[in-house]
Structures are given as structure tokens and as C-alpha cells.
Amino acid sequence: MPRNKAKQLKAKVITVKWIDISKGDNVNENYRSRLLAREIKTSNRPDLFAATPPLEALRLLISEAATDNGSGSKVLMINDGSRAFFEAAARRKVAVMLPAEALEEGEDAKNTVGILLQSLYGTRDAALALDLFGKEVMEGVGYITGKSTPCVYQHGKEPSVGWRHGDD
């Protein structure tokens, strides 16, 4: 959409940048590219807080899995969501300047923006959106959020505990 229309919608307009990283080595290159928003922290926003689980929470889960309580075998499961930010819905109106590859013929890079429907790396509220999405998923399958840290879950009916952490 045109940049002036995004401003009328009270969307914050921010720039983006491509980040290229090699996950391989000198013999087997494995490049990954990520589009990153560049939203600068200009104010203290405690409402954008996303919890990070303490190391003690992981130690507790490992101890729980290793403790024999006579109920039989146990499984410790740790899940890692790949490119998880794209699963979390945007929590506010944010417009991004589009990279040249995303522009159609005749569109001007300075005056054409995209409105984010999903979270994007580099926006101030991306971690919070991912945190809320993770909580929704865990509670949706029967887990109860921990009281000491919101990153630890216990299933309401099954002998199962979980640990959730967004690291990016």
C-alpha cells in the first residue's frame, strides 16, 4: 500500500534489512537469508516483555524426569520451533519498507510499504507475540502455565511437563 495510507492507519513505518548467514562450513556452505525489521528502541516499553526461563527451570524438569516415582518410564521432550515468529500474529499496526525484490513494476521503494500480518524479527513486540502464541498453543493442548515462571508447563491430566523458550 502507499506509505501515506499506512500513516493514515496509524501504522508505524520501519525499515528492513536482509541478513545472510552460513550455517555450514568451508566445504559445505549452507546459506540462510532472513528479512529483519529494524525497529529502534526509542522508549521503555515494559508491556513488550517476554519471559526467559531461568536455568533452574530446566534443572527442575531434568530432575523430575530422572526421579523414579513408581509411575513407569518418563520422557523429557524439548521442542524448538523453527522460524517461529512467522506463526505469531502481529499485535499492532506496523508497516515495513519493502525490499527491491518485493516491489512490483512501477512501485516506488520509498512510497510503497507492506503491513505486517505476522510478527517479523526485529520488531519490538515480536518476542511478546511469540510468547503469547506459545502460551496459547500449550494451553490449547491441555498444559497449565507455571506460577513461578510462565515458561514452564504441566499437563492438567497427563504426567507431562514442558519448557518453552523463544531465543531470537
C-alpha positions in Angstrom: 0.0 0.0 0.0 1.1 3.6 -0.3 3.1 4.9 2.6 0.8 7.8 3.2 -2.2 5.3 3.6 -0.3 3.3 6.2 0.4 6.5 8.1 -3.4 7.3 7.9 -4.0 3.9 9.5 -1.5 5.0 12.3 0.9 2.2 11.4 4.5 2.7 12.4 6.7 2.6 9.3 10.1 0.9 9.8 12.9 -0.2 7.5 14.1 -3.8 6.8 17.4 -5.4 6.0 18.4 -8.8 4.6 20.7 -10.8 6.9 22.7 -13.7 5.3 24.2 -16.4 7.5 26.1 -19.5 6.6 25.1 -22.4 8.8 27.6 -24.7 7.0 31.4 -24.8 6.9 34.1 -24.0 4.4 33.3 -27.2 2.4 29.6 -27.4 2.7 28.1 -24.0 2.6 24.5 -23.6 3.8 23.4 -20.0 3.5 20.1 -18.8 5.0 18.6 -15.4 4.5 16.3 -13.6 6.8 14.4 -10.4 6.4 14.9 -8.4 9.6 12.9 -5.4 10.7 15.0 -2.5 12.1 12.8 -1.0 14.7 14.9 1.1 17.0 14.2 1.2 20.8 13.2 4.8 21.5 11.3 4.3 24.7 11.0 2.0 27.7 8.0 -0.4 27.0 7.6 -2.9 29.8 4.4 -4.1 28.1 6.6 -5.7 25.4 8.2 -8.0 28.0 8.6 -11.7 27.1 9.8 -14.1 29.8 13.0 -16.1 29.6 13.0 -19.3 31.6 15.7 -19.5 34.3 18.2 -22.2 34.2 16.7 -23.6 37.4 13.5 -24.4 35.5 15.4 -26.7 33.1 17.3 -28.3 36.0 13.9 -28.9 37.7 12.5 -30.6 34.6 15.6 -32.8 34.2 15.4 -33.7 37.9 11.7 -34.5 37.6 12.3 -36.7 34.6 15.2 -38.6 36.4 13.2 -39.1 39.6 11.6 -42.6 40.0 8.2 -42.1 41.4 6.9 -45.6 40.5 4.8 -44.5 37.6 6.9 -46.2 34.9 9.1 -44.7 32.2 9.3 -40.9 31.6 10.2 -38.9 28.5 11.8 -35.5 28.6 10.9 -33.5 25.5 12.3 -30.1 24.5 10.8 -28.6 21.3 12.5 -26.0 19.1 10.3 -24.0 16.8 12.0 -23.1 13.5 11.2 -19.7 12.2 8.5 -19.4 14.9 8.0 -15.6 14.7 6.1 -16.1 11.5 3.5 -18.2 13.3 2.7 -15.4 15.8 0.1 -12.8 14.7 1.2 -9.1 14.7 0.0 -7.4 17.8 -0.1 -3.8 16.4 -0.1 -2.0 13.1 3.4 -2.0 11.7 4.4 -1.2 8.1 7.7 -2.1 6.6 9.6 -0.6 3.7 9.7 -3.3 1.1 13.0 -4.7 -0.3 13.5 -4.3 -4.0 12.7 -8.0 -4.6 9.1 -7.5 -3.2 8.2 -4.5 -5.4 6.1 -4.9 -8.5 6.9 -3.0 -11.7 6.1 0.7 -11.2 6.2 0.7 -7.4 8.4 3.2 -5.7 10.6 1.8 -2.8 10.2 5.0 -0.8 6.5 5.2 -1.0 5.4 1.5 -1.0 5.1 -0.4 2.3 3.7 -3.7 3.5 1.5 -4.1 6.6 2.6 -7.0 8.8 0.0 -9.6 9.5 2.5 -11.9 11.2 5.4 -10.9 13.5 8.8 -10.2 12.0 12.2 -10.5 13.5 13.4 -7.1 14.7 10.1 -5.6 15.7 9.9 -4.5 19.3 6.9 -6.7 20.1 8.0 -9.9 18.2 9.2 -11.7 21.3 6.0 -10.9 23.1 3.8 -12.1 20.2 5.8 -15.3 20.1 5.5 -15.7 23.9 1.7 -15.3 23.7 1.4 -17.6 20.7 3.4 -20.3 22.6 1.3 -20.0 25.7 -1.9 -20.3 23.5 -0.6 -23.5 21.9 0.5 -25.1 25.1 -2.8 -24.3 26.9 -4.7 -25.4 23.9 -3.4 -29.0 24.3 -4.1 -29.1 28.0 -1.0 -27.7 29.7 -1.2 -25.3 32.7 1.2 -22.3 32.8 3.6 -22.4 35.7 3.2 -20.0 38.6 6.9 -19.4 39.3 7.8 -18.9 35.6 5.4 -18.7 32.7 7.8 -20.7 30.5 7.2 -24.0 32.4 4.1 -26.0 31.9 2.5 -29.0 33.5 -0.2 -31.0 31.7 -3.6 -31.0 33.5 -4.3 -34.7 33.0 -1.0 -36.4 31.9 2.3 -36.8 33.8 4.0 -34.4 31.5 5.9 -31.2 31.9 7.2 -28.8 29.3 9.7 -25.9 29.0 9.3 -23.2 26.4 11.8 -20.6 25.3 12.0 -18.2 22.4 15.6 -17.4 21.8 15.7 -15.0 19.0 
